[in-house]
Amino acid sequence: MKLIKVVGLACFAWLSSNVSAKTDDAASLFSRSAEFSQVKISPGGDYLSAITMKDGKATLLILNAADKNPVHAVFFDSNAQVGHYEWVNDERIVLQKEYLKGWSDHPLYYGELMAVNADGSKATYLIGYQGGQQQVGSNIKKNTAIRATAYILDPMPEDERYMLVQALPWGGGGSNMAENTQKVYRVDVYNGKRRKVATAPIPYANFLTDHDGNVRFVSGTRDYVNTKLYYRDDSSWVDTEKLNLNLDAMTPIAFGNDKNSVYVTASESGKPSGVYLVNIKTGDKKLVSQDKVVNPSNVWINKTTKKLYAVEYENGYPTYEFVDAKDPSAKYIKQLLASLPGHQIHLMSQTTDADKIIIKAFNDRNPGDYYIFDTKAVKLEYLASQKKWIDPNKMAEIKPIHFTSRDGIEIHGYLTLPNGKEAKNLPLVVNPHGGPHGPRDWWGFDSQNQMIASQGAAVLQVNFRGSGGYGNAFENAGHQKWGTEIQYDIIDATKYVIEQGIVDKDRICIVGGSFGGYSAIQSSAIEPDLFKCAIGFAGVYDLQLMFDEGDVQGRRAGKRYLKEVLGEDEAVLKAMSPTHNVDKLKTNIMLVHGGEDERAPIEQFEALEDALKEQKYPFKKLVMDDEGHGFYDDAHRAKYYSEMLSFLKTNLKL
């Protein structure tokens, strides 16, 4: 394939506040958010669009596809910004309206969907709680209000007039609102008139729609652990339990070749999830694709035919299994992988006839480049980079590792090795991920780890037992083992890279966020001589406190989840809580927290702070009063990164 690189999208610079910024400071360099995201092409191919930042707020830029000149920019006054958006036909976009609040770490979304033509005409308040009257000082007309949080379910670009929206009713409000059953509406994209077409039979709904806009399947959960699948029979939902499929965590992903067949991702007997073809009338099932170690990381659906053509796995490096190698999209991915060696390829957006496709190419050193792929001419045109100030040639390589834990379980992870340094006797930063159940670490660009590696240290990530992505049995093996076996896996991984001669055993620190922050302190209590320093970011430090504070326990499903994954034995919870194990610590400690954190509320930080002070144990702290569970603001993130690097340099002698 001929690879064509052009300047492309240079006209984005007039709207971007990031373009002119230059810095050699590592904290500032790696804390900056992506310059461009959500790059898309309109169904007819007439327009390109992307989210970019202007004055700290997300703005939607629309370009003429032919000459790349700006056509219109969508932005909001005051503290509002553009969120997720979709093309619903070739002239019209529907977008989420978000709000930036000083007390929140992330933009707040109240369910408002706006619609506008590519040229800025026919702007409409499509759906939201502020329906009824015209907006003051605006030409945006409103329609009937709805007390619900609305999301785009299916833009149905082949239908000029309608789209599908799923809405979470507010009900009585409060944290249990998330468990309300969602409704699906058929919405006119020009005037917002809506008609209800379905109501989910279970909370946390994941719907699957067909080409005609019919809602055919839905999966959901009542406890964050077990998932149920339903199919539509006329106007009623039918539970697939009656089929006796013996499959867990079933999620519908695509339709088969007849109306009774559906592809699902599911797990059988605790093994890693696979892709199954299920017949809802006969109960027959067929395993289509499965990896022996990991769940699918992505399933790829032809946007034109809605047929499954590939399954992506990430057992170490990413790989693709083409279940329909004859599908045109499968051929495109193979061509693109050959043209952009060493990169992972994702098809992001396409025209209705798939003659133009927006792709994203990325890897462990490259945050991501966007291209237009002309499938007819077989040409690739460069558009823009997510973070053009990052030089991939100067970034660190990430290598998959695996080892056997002390009790015989195979554990996988990743080791980031600093560029230009021999992999021998390196200082090390262990970086356990959050969760612990559900998330896992992946091969790919990680700003924090690349920043640490730029200072000459290696970084270790561990997909310890309890992590998602390795099958139900592996994930469940971490239940009620937060402070024991999970930490042993992290410690064993650290000792493994020491034994390989890669790491200097006397220069090791551990840094983590959320559950990773908990692990940083808990692992240091278990192995006090292993880590020179530990940084806990937004961590939970008193497991009993999770039943009384934070947004997890506020939900009925959250309480069931905590009882399942933590247990209710007070003695065990204390033994697994850093606040009750301060006397075992020898490590230099730094604690970082957001004052508005709802997931790991400030009370968690204060509990550990009090315990450390009671023991007269010295520690460093950084509290951002107007941040939450993770620092959203670039400047705040840069401050944290700067303090982190200073702390690591002192303790690791970087």
CORJOMO-V437431 format. One record per residue. N is the residue number from 1. RES is the residue in one small letter. SS is DSSP state (alpha for helix, beta for strand, coil for the rest). PHI is phi in radians with two decimals (none if undefined). PSI is psi in whole degrees, 0 to 359 (999 if undefined). Layout:
n/res/ss/phi/psi
N/RES/SS/PHI/PSI
N/RES/SS/PHI/PSI
This chain:
n/res/ss/phi/psi
1/m/coil/none/136
2/k/beta/-1.36/127
3/l/beta/-1.73/119
4/i/beta/-1.95/124
5/k/coil/-1.96/126
6/v/coil/-2.24/170
7/v/coil/-1.12/315
8/g/coil/0.86/162
9/l/coil/0.55/17
10/a/alpha/-1.08/334
11/c/alpha/-1.19/348
12/f/alpha/-1.08/335
13/a/alpha/-1.04/331
14/w/alpha/-1.15/340
15/l/coil/-1.84/348
16/s/coil/-1.67/131
17/s/coil/-1.50/352
18/n/coil/-1.56/339
19/v/coil/-1.06/317
20/s/coil/-1.48/350
21/a/coil/-1.21/132
22/k/coil/-2.32/134
23/t/coil/-2.77/147
24/d/coil/-1.82/0
25/d/coil/-1.31/122
26/a/alpha/-1.04/317
27/a/alpha/-1.07/316
28/s/alpha/-1.23/319
29/l/alpha/-1.07/314
30/f/alpha/-1.57/353
31/s/alpha/-1.59/350
32/r/coil/-1.29/134
33/s/coil/-1.23/164
34/a/coil/-1.04/139
35/e/coil/-1.29/322
36/f/beta/-2.31/143
37/s/beta/-2.65/171
38/q/beta/0.87/46
39/v/beta/-1.31/128
40/k/beta/-2.48/165
41/i/beta/-2.13/145
42/s/coil/-1.25/157
43/p/coil/-0.97/325
44/g/coil/-1.55/353
45/g/coil/1.46/9
46/d/coil/-1.40/336
47/y/beta/-2.31/151
48/l/beta/-1.97/154
49/s/beta/-2.59/156
50/a/beta/-2.85/155
51/i/beta/-1.61/131
52/t/beta/-2.37/167
53/m/beta/-1.75/135
54/k/beta/-2.40/119
55/d/coil/0.96/39
56/g/coil/1.38/8
57/k/beta/-2.19/146
58/a/beta/-1.29/129
59/t/beta/-2.21/143
60/l/beta/-1.69/122
61/l/beta/-1.90/132
62/i/beta/-2.02/129
63/l/beta/-2.09/155
64/n/beta/-1.29/126
65/a/coil/-1.17/331
66/a/coil/-1.26/312
67/d/coil/-1.98/0
68/k/coil/1.13/18
69/n/coil/-1.47/145
70/p/beta/-1.11/138
71/v/beta/-1.86/317
72/h/beta/-2.85/152
73/a/beta/-2.19/134
74/v/beta/-1.86/118
75/f/coil/-2.57/161
76/f/coil/-2.05/151
77/d/coil/-1.32/174
78/s/coil/1.01/229
79/n/coil/-1.79/14
80/a/beta/-1.62/155
81/q/beta/-2.60/170
82/v/beta/-1.46/136
83/g/beta/-1.86/222
84/h/beta/-1.12/146
85/y/beta/-2.51/162
86/e/beta/-2.50/147
87/w/beta/-1.38/125
88/v/beta/-1.79/343
89/n/beta/-2.80/185
90/d/coil/-1.24/344
91/e/coil/-1.94/353
92/r/beta/-2.31/141
93/i/beta/-2.11/141
94/v/beta/-2.00/134
95/l/beta/-2.42/155
96/q/beta/-1.49/142
97/k/beta/-1.82/118
98/e/beta/-1.92/165
99/y/beta/-2.26/136
100/l/coil/-1.66/120
101/k/coil/-2.05/139
102/g/coil/-1.05/334
103/w/coil/-1.65/3
104/s/coil/-2.02/143
105/d/coil/-1.42/341
106/h/coil/-2.31/158
107/p/coil/-0.99/144
108/l/beta/-1.69/137
109/y/beta/-2.09/123
110/y/beta/-1.85/14
111/g/beta/1.58/15
112/e/beta/-1.56/127
113/l/beta/-1.97/129
114/m/beta/-1.95/156
115/a/beta/-2.29/145
116/v/beta/-2.73/146
117/n/beta/-1.32/161
118/a/coil/-1.03/329
119/d/coil/-1.55/6
120/g/coil/1.62/357
121/s/coil/-1.48/165
122/k/coil/0.94/44
123/a/coil/-1.20/131
124/t/beta/-2.43/137
125/y/beta/-1.38/102
126/l/beta/-1.37/312
127/i/beta/-2.75/141
128/g/coil/2.84/181
129/y/coil/-1.38/346
130/q/coil/-1.73/40
131/g/coil/-1.31/171
132/g/coil/1.94/295
133/q/coil/-1.95/170
134/q/coil/-1.34/142
135/q/coil/-1.20/131
136/v/coil/-1.07/133
137/g/coil/1.22/23
138/s/coil/-2.53/155
139/n/coil/-1.66/11
140/i/coil/-1.44/117
141/k/beta/-1.54/144
142/k/coil/-1.78/170
143/n/coil/-2.34/195
144/t/coil/-1.01/130
145/a/coil/-1.21/155
146/i/coil/-2.43/128
147/r/coil/-1.56/78
148/a/beta/-2.83/160
149/t/beta/-1.69/115
150/a/beta/-1.73/141
151/y/beta/-2.31/149
152/i/beta/-1.27/118
153/l/beta/-1.60/308
154/d/beta/-2.53/112
155/p/coil/-1.20/344
156/m/coil/0.74/59
157/p/coil/-1.07/341
158/e/coil/-1.33/346
159/d/coil/-1.79/116
160/e/coil/-1.13/337
161/r/coil/-1.94/330
162/y/beta/-2.20/158
163/m/beta/-2.47/169
164/l/beta/-1.90/135
165/v/beta/-2.18/135
166/q/beta/-1.82/139
167/a/beta/-2.30/134
168/l/beta/-1.71/108
169/p/beta/-1.08/144
170/w/coil/-1.35/327
171/g/coil/0.99/229
172/g/coil/-1.45/0
173/g/coil/1.36/195
174/g/coil/1.39/176
175/s/alpha/-1.21/337
176/n/alpha/-1.32/355
177/m/alpha/-0.98/327
178/a/alpha/-1.06/340
179/e/alpha/-1.62/1
180/n/coil/-1.13/150
181/t/coil/-1.38/131
182/q/coil/-1.39/154
183/k/beta/-2.07/153
184/v/beta/-2.01/133
185/y/beta/-2.12/145
186/r/beta/-1.60/119
187/v/beta/-2.09/133
188/d/beta/-1.27/122
189/v/coil/-1.35/355
190/y/coil/-1.82/326
191/n/coil/-2.15/355
192/g/coil/1.41/1
193/k/coil/-1.07/138
194/r/beta/-2.33/155
195/r/beta/-2.42/128
196/k/beta/-1.24/133
197/v/beta/-2.06/344
198/a/beta/-2.88/154
199/t/beta/-2.24/130
200/a/coil/-1.17/145
201/p/coil/-1.54/1
202/i/coil/-2.65/148
203/p/coil/-1.17/169
204/y/coil/0.92/53
205/a/coil/-1.28/142
206/n/beta/-2.20/103
207/f/beta/-1.59/154
208/l/beta/-2.20/124
209/t/beta/-1.96/155
210/d/coil/-1.76/184
211/h/coil/-1.11/335
212/d/coil/-1.60/7
213/g/coil/1.40/20
214/n/coil/-1.60/136
215/v/beta/-1.50/112
216/r/beta/-1.85/329
217/f/beta/-2.43/155
218/v/beta/-2.66/140
219/s/beta/-2.13/161
220/g/beta/-2.99/184
221/t/beta/-2.58/156
222/r/coil/-2.00/357
223/d/coil/-2.54/11
224/y/coil/1.22/357
225/v/coil/-1.99/311
226/n/coil/-1.81/137
227/t/beta/-2.04/143
228/k/beta/-2.14/149
229/l/beta/-2.08/135
230/y/beta/-2.17/151
231/y/beta/-2.18/157
232/r/beta/-1.56/126
233/d/beta/-2.13/103
234/d/coil/1.01/247
235/s/coil/-1.87/8
236/s/beta/-2.02/151
237/w/beta/-1.61/136
238/v/beta/-2.08/128
239/d/beta/-1.31/129
240/t/alpha/-1.29/357
241/e/alpha/-1.00/329
242/k/alpha/-1.17/344
243/l/alpha/-1.41/348
244/n/coil/0.92/50
245/l/coil/-1.34/340
246/n/coil/0.98/40
247/l/coil/-2.08/139
248/d/beta/-1.87/158
249/a/beta/0.93/45
250/m/beta/-1.29/129
251/t/beta/-2.29/124
252/p/beta/-1.27/137
253/i/beta/-2.20/332
254/a/beta/-2.89/161
255/f/beta/-1.58/149
256/g/coil/-1.41/198
257/n/coil/-1.45/353
258/d/coil/-2.35/167
259/k/coil/-1.17/343
260/n/coil/-1.70/359
261/s/beta/-1.91/141
262/v/beta/-2.51/141
263/y/beta/-1.52/134
264/v/beta/-2.30/150
265/t/beta/-1.59/138
266/a/beta/-2.82/161
267/s/beta/-2.03/143
268/e/coil/-2.17/123
269/s/coil/0.99/35
270/g/coil/1.40/357
271/k/coil/-1.28/166
272/p/coil/-0.94/145
273/s/coil/-1.10/150
274/g/beta/-2.29/183
275/v/beta/-1.84/125
276/y/beta/-2.07/146
277/l/beta/-1.77/119
278/v/beta/-2.02/135
279/n/beta/-1.74/117
280/i/coil/-1.36/352
281/k/coil/-1.67/320
282/t/coil/-1.71/341
283/g/coil/1.40/6
284/d/coil/-1.21/145
285/k/beta/-2.40/148
286/k/beta/-2.39/127
287/l/beta/-1.31/121
288/v/beta/-1.72/321
289/s/beta/-2.75/138
290/q/beta/-2.82/141
291/d/coil/-1.76/149
292/k/coil/-1.27/341
293/v/coil/-2.00/317
294/v/coil/-2.15/157
295/n/coil/-1.27/163
296/p/beta/-1.02/136
297/s/beta/-1.57/336
298/n/beta/-2.70/146
299/v/beta/-2.07/138
300/w/beta/-1.93/122
301/i/beta/-1.98/131
302/n/coil/-1.12/118
303/k/coil/-1.19/339
304/t/coil/-1.44/312
305/t/coil/-1.68/346
306/k/coil/1.06/28
307/k/coil/-1.75/146
308/l/beta/-1.30/132
309/y/beta/-2.24/341
310/a/beta/-2.67/153
311/v/beta/-2.19/132
312/e/beta/-1.86/136
313/y/beta/-2.18/157
314/e/beta/-2.43/73
315/n/coil/-1.66/84
316/g/coil/1.62/250
317/y/coil/-1.46/154
318/p/beta/-1.24/142
319/t/beta/-2.39/159
320/y/beta/-2.10/136
321/e/beta/-1.94/119
322/f/coil/-1.59/102
323/v/coil/-1.35/340
324/d/coil/-2.34/85
325/a/coil/-1.15/342
326/k/coil/-1.48/349
327/d/coil/-1.11/137
328/p/alpha/-0.97/323
329/s/alpha/-1.16/326
330/a/alpha/-1.11/318
331/k/alpha/-1.10/320
332/y/alpha/-1.10/315
333/i/alpha/-1.08/318
334/k/alpha/-1.07/318
335/q/alpha/-1.11/317
336/l/alpha/-1.20/321
337/l/alpha/-1.07/324
338/a/alpha/-1.26/327
339/s/alpha/-1.41/334
340/l/coil/-2.15/68
341/p/coil/-1.04/144
342/g/coil/1.45/2
343/h/coil/-1.95/153
344/q/beta/-1.59/139
345/i/beta/-2.05/127
346/h/beta/-2.15/132
347/l/beta/-1.50/115
348/m/beta/-1.68/323
349/s/beta/-2.82/153
350/q/beta/-2.68/162
351/t/coil/-1.31/166
352/t/coil/-1.02/319
353/d/coil/-1.60/7
354/a/coil/1.05/27
355/d/coil/-1.43/341
356/k/beta/-2.29/132
357/i/beta/-2.29/133
358/i/beta/-1.52/125
359/i/beta/-2.09/156
360/k/beta/-2.10/128
361/a/beta/-1.99/129
362/f/beta/-2.69/164
363/n/coil/-2.76/197
364/d/coil/-1.21/336
365/r/coil/-1.81/343
366/n/coil/-2.06/117
367/p/coil/-1.08/332
368/g/coil/2.56/135
369/d/beta/-2.10/141
370/y/beta/-1.79/140
371/y/beta/-2.35/158
372/i/beta/-1.77/128
373/f/beta/-1.86/117
374/d/beta/-1.56/105
375/t/coil/-1.27/337
376/k/coil/-1.37/312
377/a/coil/-1.46/350
378/v/coil/0.95/56
379/k/beta/-2.26/150
380/l/beta/-2.08/128
381/e/beta/-2.09/121
382/y/beta/-1.19/136
383/l/beta/-1.94/300
384/a/beta/-2.90/161
385/s/beta/-1.88/147
386/q/coil/-1.10/316
387/k/coil/-2.39/84
388/k/coil/-1.22/346
389/w/coil/-1.38/352
390/i/coil/-1.57/125
391/d/coil/-1.67/106
392/p/alpha/-0.96/330
393/n/alpha/-1.19/341
394/k/alpha/-1.75/358
395/m/coil/-1.50/166
396/a/coil/-1.51/152
397/e/beta/-1.52/144
398/i/beta/-1.96/123
399/k/beta/-1.98/134
400/p/beta/-1.19/145
401/i/beta/-2.33/161
402/h/beta/-2.68/152
403/f/beta/-2.71/172
404/t/beta/-1.82/128
405/s/coil/-1.24/173
406/r/coil/-1.07/336
407/d/coil/-1.90/19
408/g/coil/1.58/13
409/i/coil/-1.66/136
410/e/beta/-1.36/126
411/i/beta/-2.07/138
412/h/beta/-1.99/157
413/g/beta/-2.96/193
414/y/beta/-2.41/144
415/l/beta/-2.15/118
416/t/beta/-1.57/123
417/l/beta/-1.94/126
418/p/coil/-1.02/139
419/n/coil/-1.15/132
420/g/coil/1.43/7
421/k/coil/-2.05/143
422/e/coil/-1.18/138
423/a/coil/-1.36/68
424/k/coil/-2.64/127
425/n/coil/0.90/43
426/l/beta/-1.48/149
427/p/beta/-1.15/152
428/l/beta/-2.31/140
429/v/beta/-2.05/119
430/v/beta/-1.50/131
431/n/coil/-2.22/82
432/p/coil/-1.22/142
433/h/coil/-1.41/171
434/g/coil/-1.42/189
435/g/coil/2.09/258
436/p/coil/-1.40/342
437/h/coil/-1.65/127
438/g/coil/1.96/294
439/p/coil/-1.17/159
440/r/coil/-2.65/167
441/d/coil/-1.58/151
442/w/coil/-2.24/161
443/w/coil/-1.33/125
444/g/coil/2.82/176
445/f/coil/-1.25/131
446/d/coil/-2.29/115
447/s/alpha/-1.04/315
448/q/alpha/-1.13/315
449/n/alpha/-1.18/323
450/q/alpha/-1.14/323
451/m/alpha/-1.09/315
452/i/alpha/-1.12/317
453/a/alpha/-1.12/329
454/s/coil/-1.13/343
455/q/coil/-1.67/4
456/g/coil/1.77/5
457/a/coil/-1.83/149
458/a/beta/-1.44/159
459/v/beta/-2.27/132
460/l/beta/-1.94/127
461/q/beta/-2.03/138
462/v/beta/-2.20/125
463/n/beta/-1.58/75
464/f/coil/-1.13/163
465/r/coil/-0.99/142
466/g/coil/1.77/338
467/s/coil/-1.13/153
468/g/coil/-1.35/170
469/g/coil/1.57/356
470/y/coil/-2.11/19
471/g/coil/1.73/156
472/n/alpha/-1.11/322
473/a/alpha/-1.11/318
474/f/alpha/-1.16/318
475/e/alpha/-1.17/316
476/n/alpha/-1.18/338
477/a/coil/-1.14/343
478/g/coil/-1.62/354
479/h/coil/-1.10/131
480/q/coil/1.07/21
481/k/coil/-2.17/23
482/w/coil/-0.97/315
483/g/coil/-1.70/4
484/t/coil/-2.14/266
485/e/alpha/-1.03/323
486/i/alpha/-1.07/316
487/q/alpha/-1.20/326
488/y/alpha/-1.10/323
489/d/alpha/-1.10/319
490/i/alpha/-1.13/316
491/i/alpha/-1.16/317
492/d/alpha/-1.12/324
493/a/alpha/-1.12/319
494/t/alpha/-1.10/316
495/k/alpha/-1.18/329
496/y/alpha/-1.10/313
497/v/alpha/-1.25/336
498/i/alpha/-1.17/314
499/e/alpha/-1.10/332
500/q/coil/-1.32/354
501/g/coil/1.40/6
502/i/coil/-1.35/329
503/v/beta/-2.12/143
504/d/beta/-1.42/114
505/k/beta/-1.08/343
506/d/beta/-1.69/3
507/r/beta/-2.34/73
508/i/beta/-2.30/131
509/c/beta/-2.18/165
510/i/beta/-2.30/130
511/v/beta/-2.35/128
512/g/beta/-2.65/160
513/g/beta/-2.05/146
514/s/coil/1.08/240
515/f/alpha/-1.08/328
516/g/alpha/-1.11/327
517/g/alpha/-1.17/319
518/y/alpha/-1.04/314
519/s/alpha/-1.09/323
520/a/alpha/-1.01/317
521/i/alpha/-1.42/318
522/q/alpha/-1.15/317
523/s/alpha/-1.11/326
524/s/alpha/-1.20/331
525/a/alpha/-1.31/325
526/i/alpha/-1.29/317
527/e/coil/-2.14/74
528/p/coil/-1.12/340
529/d/coil/-1.68/358
530/l/coil/-1.48/323
531/f/coil/-1.94/130
532/k/coil/-1.29/328
533/c/beta/-2.64/161
534/a/beta/-2.49/134
535/i/beta/-2.07/120
536/g/beta/-1.81/116
537/f/beta/-1.93/119
538/a/coil/0.93/41
539/g/coil/-1.52/161
540/v/coil/-1.75/130
541/y/coil/-2.14/348
542/d/coil/-2.28/105
543/l/alpha/-1.17/328
544/q/alpha/-1.09/326
545/l/alpha/-1.14/337
546/m/alpha/-1.11/336
547/f/alpha/-1.39/350
548/d/coil/-2.08/335
549/e/coil/-2.24/152
550/g/coil/1.77/172
551/d/coil/-1.49/348
552/v/coil/-1.27/309
553/q/coil/-1.19/343
554/g/coil/-1.25/348
555/r/coil/-1.85/146
556/r/alpha/-1.04/316
557/a/alpha/-1.13/327
558/g/alpha/-1.14/319
559/k/alpha/-1.14/319
560/r/alpha/-1.11/321
561/y/alpha/-1.09/313
562/l/alpha/-1.09/319
563/k/alpha/-1.11/325
564/e/alpha/-1.26/314
565/v/alpha/-1.61/340
566/l/alpha/-1.90/328
567/g/coil/1.41/177
568/e/coil/-2.17/14
569/d/coil/-1.37/110
570/e/alpha/-1.06/322
571/a/alpha/-1.13/319
572/v/alpha/-1.17/317
573/l/alpha/-1.08/321
574/k/alpha/-1.15/318
575/a/alpha/-1.11/333
576/m/coil/-1.70/8
577/s/coil/-1.88/124
578/p/alpha/-0.96/327
579/t/alpha/-1.06/336
580/h/alpha/-1.79/10
581/n/coil/-2.30/22
582/v/alpha/-1.06/329
583/d/alpha/-1.16/346
584/k/alpha/-1.60/351
585/l/coil/-1.34/144
586/k/coil/-2.26/353
587/t/coil/-1.40/147
588/n/beta/-1.27/130
589/i/beta/-2.10/141
590/m/beta/-2.27/131
591/l/beta/-2.02/132
592/v/beta/-2.22/133
593/h/beta/-2.66/153
594/g/beta/-1.71/133
595/g/coil/-1.15/339
596/e/coil/-1.87/20
597/d/coil/-1.15/124
598/e/coil/-1.70/332
599/r/coil/-1.30/310
600/a/coil/-2.08/83
601/p/coil/-1.05/162
602/i/alpha/-1.01/338
603/e/alpha/-1.06/330
604/q/alpha/-1.14/314
605/f/alpha/-1.05/314
606/e/alpha/-1.13/326
607/a/alpha/-1.11/316
608/l/alpha/-1.26/322
609/e/alpha/-1.03/315
610/d/alpha/-1.11/318
611/a/alpha/-1.14/320
612/l/alpha/-1.15/318
613/k/alpha/-1.15/323
614/e/alpha/-1.10/326
615/q/coil/-1.53/0
616/k/coil/0.97/40
617/y/coil/-1.61/122
618/p/coil/-1.24/143
619/f/beta/-2.77/160
620/k/beta/-1.86/148
621/k/beta/-2.44/153
622/l/beta/-2.47/114
623/v/beta/-2.06/124
624/m/beta/-1.81/107
625/d/coil/-1.08/327
626/d/coil/-1.83/24
627/e/coil/-2.04/164
628/g/coil/-2.06/227
629/h/coil/-1.50/74
630/g/coil/2.03/140
631/f/coil/-1.56/114
632/y/coil/-1.41/320
633/d/coil/-1.27/131
634/d/alpha/-1.03/318
635/a/alpha/-1.13/320
636/h/alpha/-1.16/319
637/r/alpha/-1.13/321
638/a/alpha/-1.12/321
639/k/alpha/-1.12/316
640/y/alpha/-1.10/313
641/y/alpha/-1.04/320
642/s/alpha/-1.10/315
643/e/alpha/-1.17/322
644/m/alpha/-1.07/311
645/l/alpha/-1.09/320
646/s/alpha/-1.07/317
647/f/alpha/-1.14/317
648/l/alpha/-1.17/318
649/k/alpha/-1.08/321
650/t/alpha/-1.14/316
651/n/alpha/-1.46/332
652/l/alpha/-1.77/357
653/k/coil/0.97/49
654/l/coil/-1.29/999
